[in-house]
Amino acid sequence: DQLRSDGPPSLTVATFASAGAHLLAPALSRLTDDPARQPVITVIEAEPADAITALRNGNADLALVFHFHTPKPPAYWFTPDPAPRYTPLHHDELHLVLPDDHSLTHARTADLTDIATVPWIHGWADTGDALDTVATTLGIAPITACRSSDYRFMQHLVAAGVGAAFVPTLALEYLPQTHTMALTPTIARHIGVLTPHHRTPNAQALEHTLRTIPLSDGTAAQIAD
């Protein structure tokens, strides 16, 4: 802590991988374009629960996180006091990625019941839980071919014909031998930024910059100051 307070300015960010690649990295490149003001940057790859723990423990200055179901984040994120600050960034829909020779590729959208018998390639933790919840609600007991947090890997498995993957807009790659389509009903993760109640200047600057970074579909976050 003494080195951190007496040394050059620092910025530690906890982020999940797809946001790190497509939101954080572009934001950091803008933040550090002035060498005279460049902080010492540390990035921790972490799923939301671990990112929030790092923020609470003082091991991160900013956390990129996501949650499902409603735009309002989970209440437990804001306990104990002092509660962190939350800034919503993006509504990031999951898409169905199929092998390009699948019979459903002629349709514009697909329901989970349409692929109930196709092996699923989907996520762990919060993402996997969200899909499992929807599947249970629809009375589906899917066959799981793979669970992974690496969306690039998942899409390559689809290209190899292993099954169907659920991939957020942020991580879509549109690989050859795959076909991407919308899901009905919509399943989306809500991406946002958490910072301590008392933000460092670098964390505040990064948060502001993150608001300007679009999803891969070109949709920039529109958040009032």
N, C-alpha and C positions, 0 to 999 in steps of 0.2 A: 504493500500500500504506500510506503514511504517513497519507493522508487517511482511508483505510478504518479504520485502527487508532485514530486520534485523534478521528474524527467520531462521529456517532450510530451506534448498532448497525445492522448491515446483514445482509441475507440474500439470497443469489443462488441461484436455483433453475434447473436445466436440466430441461426436460420435453418429452415428445412431446405433440402438440396435443390428442388426445382426453383424456389424463390431465390436461392443463392445464385444460381446460374443466370436467371432471366430477369430478376428485379434488382437484387443487391449489387451484382457485379457492374451493371451499367450505372447504377446510382453512385457507387464508389468511384468509378472512373470520372464522373463529373465533380465529385466532392474533392478529389485529389489532383485536379488539373493545375493547382497553384502550389508548386513545390515548397514555397515559403510557409504555407499554412497546412501542409500535409501532416495528419496525425499518424501515429504508429497504430496500424490496424491489425486486429486479431479477429478471426472468424471461427466460430464454433458451429459445426454442423449438428443440429439437434431437432428432434421432433418437438411439437408444441409443449408437451408436458415438461420435457427437460429444459427447453428454452426458458420457460416461465420460472423454473427452479433457479436457473443461472441468473436470471434478472433479480429475483427475490434475494438471492445470496450475495448480490453485488458483484457477480462474476461476468455480467454482461451489461452494457449500457443501453442496448436496444435489442429487441427480439422480433423477428418476423415469424408470425404464427398463422394458423388457420383453424377453423372449426366448421362444423356442418349444421344443417337443419334450419337455423334461423339467423338473420343478420346480427342479432344481438349475441355477443360472446357469452360463454358460460360464466355464471356468477362466481364460481370458485377462483377465477382468474384475478378477482379483485379483493381477495382476502389473503392474509390479514392486512390491516391498515399499516402504513399509508398505501392506498390502492394505486396501482400503476395507471398511466394514461394509455388509452386505446385509441388508435386512429385507423378506421377501416380504409382499405385500399381497393380491393377487387372482389367481384363475384365471379368465381372461376368454375365454370361448368365442367362436369365430367362428360367425356364423349366415349362412344363405343367404337373400338378399333377392331375390325374383322379382317380375316384373309380376303383378298380381293376376288376370290372365286366363290365366296359364300352366297347362298341364295338370297340373303337379305339385302345385298348391296344395291339392289334396284330401288329400294325404298328410301324415303327422305329421313325418316326417323325409325327408331326401334324401341319397343318396350322390353323390359327385362324378361317378361314371360316369353318373348319371341326367341330368346336364347337360353331358355331354361335347361336345355339338353346339351348346350355347347360348353366345353370346359372353360372355366373362367380364369383369367390372369388378372389378379387385382392386389390391392395394397394390404399392408399391415396396419395395426393400431387404429387411429381415428378413421382413416379412409376405408380400411377393411370393415370396421365396425359399422360405418354408415351404409355401405352396400349390403352387409349382412342384415341390418335392420330392415331395409327396404325389401330385400328378398323374403325375409320372414313374414313381413306384412302381406306380401303378395302370395304367400304360400309356396315359395320356391325353395328347393333344397339343391343349390347348384353344385356341380362337380368342380372342384378347385384344382386347376393344373399347376398353378404357381402363385405364391404370395411374395411380393417384392416391393421395395421402396424406390427402385430404379426404373423410371418410366421408359427410358431408352431401351433397356434390357427387355422390358415387357413388350414393347412394340416390335422388337426383333423376334421375339418368340411368336408373335402373331404372324409376322412375315414367313416364319418357318412352318406355319400351319398348326401350331400347338393349341390355339384356342382364341378366345375373344378377350380383349383387354379394356379396362376402364381408365381413361387417361384425361387429366385436366387440360384445358386450353393452354395453360402455361407450358406444358411439357410435350405438346403434340409435335411430331416430326414428319408425318405424312410419308412414311417409307414406301418404296416400291413394294408391290405385292400385298399392300394393306389398303383398306377402305375405311374412312372415318365418317361417322354419322352421329346425329344428335340422339339423345336419349329422351324418352317420355315415360313417366314424368321426369322433369329436370332434377338432377342431383348436382349440387354445387357446394364447393367449399368457399368459405368467406375468409379472405386473406387480409390481415391487418398488421399493425405495428404496435408493440407494447414498449413503453419506456417508463423508467421510474418517475414518481411524482415530481421530483426535482431533476430535470434533465441536464446533462452536460451540453455545452454549446455545440459540440460535434455531433451528439446524438440528435439534437434538434435540427441541425443542418441536414443530416442524413434523412431524417423523417420527412422533411420538406422536399428533398430531392426525390425520395421514393414515390411521392404523390404524383410526380411527373412521368414516371416510367410506365409505359403501357404493357398490357398483356400482349401475347403474340398476335392477337386479333386486332391490335391497334387501339384498344380501349384504354385510355389513361384514367387513372383515378381522379375523381372530381370531389375533392374534400375542401370544405370551407376552413379558413384559418380560425 
